Amino acid sequence: MRNNKILSEYPDVVNFKQFCEMLGNIGKSLGYKLLKDNEINSLKIGRSYRILKSEVIEYLKRQ
């Protein structure tokens, strides 16, 4: 799991780009797949995703 100190630099709610960075700079395709498959809960507002930092941390704990 990535160091929580690094993750603490992100806001409590992140956008898609920040989300991909938090997971080690994963690609867009994998990022969208994780959200589409509900591996990580997110909220879609218009064409933009918002993801809770706590959801990303929980996902990393499961890995």
C-alpha positions as CSV (number, residue, x, y, z in Angstrom):
1,M,0.0,0.0,0.0
2,R,1.2,3.5,-0.8
3,N,2.3,5.6,2.2
4,N,-0.6,7.4,3.9
5,K,1.7,10.4,4.3
6,I,1.7,10.7,0.5
7,L,-2.1,10.2,0.3
8,S,-2.6,12.9,3.0
9,E,-1.5,15.5,0.5
10,Y,-4.7,14.9,-1.5
11,P,-8.0,16.6,-0.6
12,D,-10.8,14.5,0.9
13,V,-12.6,14.4,-2.5
14,V,-10.5,13.9,-5.6
15,N,-11.1,14.2,-9.3
16,F,-10.3,11.5,-11.8
17,K,-6.7,12.6,-12.5
18,Q,-5.9,12.7,-8.8
19,F,-7.5,9.3,-8.3
20,C,-5.3,7.8,-11.0
21,E,-2.2,9.4,-9.4
22,M,-3.1,8.0,-6.0
23,L,-3.1,4.5,-7.4
24,G,0.4,4.9,-8.8
25,N,-0.3,6.8,-12.0
26,I,-2.6,4.1,-13.5
27,G,-3.9,4.6,-17.0
28,K,-7.2,6.1,-17.8
29,S,-8.6,2.8,-19.1
30,L,-7.9,1.0,-15.8
31,G,-9.2,4.0,-13.8
32,Y,-12.5,4.0,-15.6
33,K,-12.8,0.2,-15.4
34,L,-12.4,0.4,-11.6
35,L,-15.1,3.0,-11.3
36,K,-17.4,1.3,-13.8
37,D,-17.1,-2.1,-12.1
38,N,-17.8,-0.4,-8.7
39,E,-14.4,-1.5,-7.3
40,I,-14.3,2.0,-5.9
41,N,-17.4,4.0,-5.2
42,S,-17.6,7.3,-6.9
43,L,-20.1,10.1,-7.8
44,K,-20.4,11.2,-11.4
45,I,-21.4,14.8,-11.8
46,G,-22.0,15.6,-15.5
47,R,-19.0,14.2,-17.2
48,S,-16.7,14.4,-14.1
49,Y,-16.1,11.8,-11.4
50,R,-15.6,12.7,-7.8
51,I,-14.1,10.0,-5.5
52,L,-13.7,10.1,-1.7
53,K,-10.1,9.7,-0.6
54,S,-11.3,7.2,2.0
55,E,-12.7,5.0,-0.8
56,V,-9.3,4.9,-2.5
57,I,-7.6,4.0,0.8
58,E,-10.1,1.2,1.5
59,Y,-9.5,-0.2,-2.0
60,L,-5.7,-0.1,-1.4
61,K,-6.2,-2.0,1.9
62,R,-8.1,-4.8,0.0
63,Q,-5.3,-5.2,-2.5
